[in-house]
Amino acid sequence: MKEAKLAVFILEPFNGRMRYVLRHEGVAVDYFLCGSAFAQQQAADKIEHLAQYFEQPSEFRFRRRNGTFAPARTYPRSADPKRSRG
């Protein structure tokens, strides 16, 4: 059985402080006018609901202001890659 491809969502800073945009394949999905932690929480909730509704495994990445990425999260958790025993 072939596994479905992960839909990748990226939350990144947008045009100044306390503004974030959630993008999927370069298209803006939603905007958040709040702090970083709250924007991450709201985006994660939205992605989790989208993953359940469309039955599509999704990955959430947060791009920090310095351009680096925080560790990725996957929804649902069963879509995580399996760890090797070695």
C-alpha positions in Angstrom: 0.0 0.0 0.0 1.4 3.4 -1.0 1.5 6.1 1.6 0.0 9.5 0.9 2.3 12.4 0.4 2.5 14.8 3.3 1.0 18.3 2.8 3.5 20.8 4.1 2.3 23.9 5.8 4.8 26.7 6.8 4.1 29.4 9.3 6.5 32.3 8.8 6.8 36.0 9.9 5.0 38.4 7.7 5.6 42.2 7.3 6.7 43.2 10.8 6.2 42.2 14.4 3.4 39.9 15.7 2.2 39.0 12.2 2.4 35.5 10.8 1.2 33.9 7.6 0.4 30.2 7.1 1.3 29.0 3.7 0.7 25.7 1.7 2.6 25.3 -1.6 3.3 29.1 -1.6 -0.4 30.1 -1.2 -1.5 32.0 1.9 -4.0 29.9 3.9 -4.5 32.1 6.9 -3.0 35.1 8.7 -2.4 35.5 12.5 -2.0 38.8 14.3 -0.6 37.6 17.6 2.6 36.5 19.3 4.8 33.6 18.0 3.7 31.0 20.5 0.0 31.7 20.1 0.3 31.8 16.3 2.0 28.4 16.4 -0.8 27.0 18.6 -3.6 28.4 16.4 -1.9 27.2 13.2 -1.3 23.7 14.6 -5.0 23.4 15.6 -6.0 24.5 12.1 -3.7 22.0 10.4 -4.9 19.2 12.6 -8.5 19.9 11.7 -7.6 20.1 8.0 -5.7 16.8 8.2 -8.8 15.1 9.8 -11.3 16.7 7.4 -9.4 15.9 4.2 -7.9 12.7 5.6 -4.5 14.0 4.4 -1.4 13.6 6.5 0.2 17.0 7.0 3.4 18.4 8.2 3.7 21.7 10.1 6.9 23.8 10.0 7.6 27.1 11.7 10.2 29.4 10.2 11.8 31.6 12.8 12.7 35.3 12.2 16.4 34.4 11.6 15.3 32.0 8.8 15.9 28.7 10.5 13.2 26.1 10.9 11.9 24.7 14.2 11.4 20.9 14.4 8.6 19.8 12.2 5.4 18.3 13.5 3.2 15.8 11.7 -0.6 15.4 11.9 -1.8 12.7 12.6 1.0 11.3 14.6 0.7 8.0 12.8 2.1 9.8 9.7 5.5 10.2 11.4 8.3 8.3 9.8 9.1 5.1 11.7 12.3 5.1 13.7 15.0 2.6 12.9 16.0 0.1 15.7 19.7 0.6 14.9 
